[in-house]
């Protein structure tokens, strides 16, 4: 087996230069920072723009309709297949869902509930909650009613 220098694995790792360890180290005195100036004295943050008004402060405020989307409360989603847990002929509202532990009590009252059409519905139910189009079709196909 012939071994050439180019195929040998690399076994040496170059160590990081240690700064400010005297004249003999080659990085003494100013430790590679040059002489004087802001960068020589301390670290300058990336966002610093030389004392000019920063980019963040130059941009306009977000105004108008969409600015409070973060605080908008979205309803809890319940799929049709979960409603099969409820007894036949029952009225589906937030209280019923809380009673059967499908929805958490506090979350149900704060966020509200919406029924979506994933899965099939076997029971005949009367739904008194907001529903999607597909959920409405499936509920009516199973013989139930949608009040909202």
Protein Blocks (a to p, Z undefined) as FASTA:
>chain_A
ZZdfklpccfbdcddddehiajknopghjnonagehjklmmccdfklgghpacfklmpcc
dehjklmmmmpccdddddfklmmmpcghiacdfklmmmnomacfklmmmnopaddfedjd
fbdcddfbdcdfklmmmmmmnopacfZZ
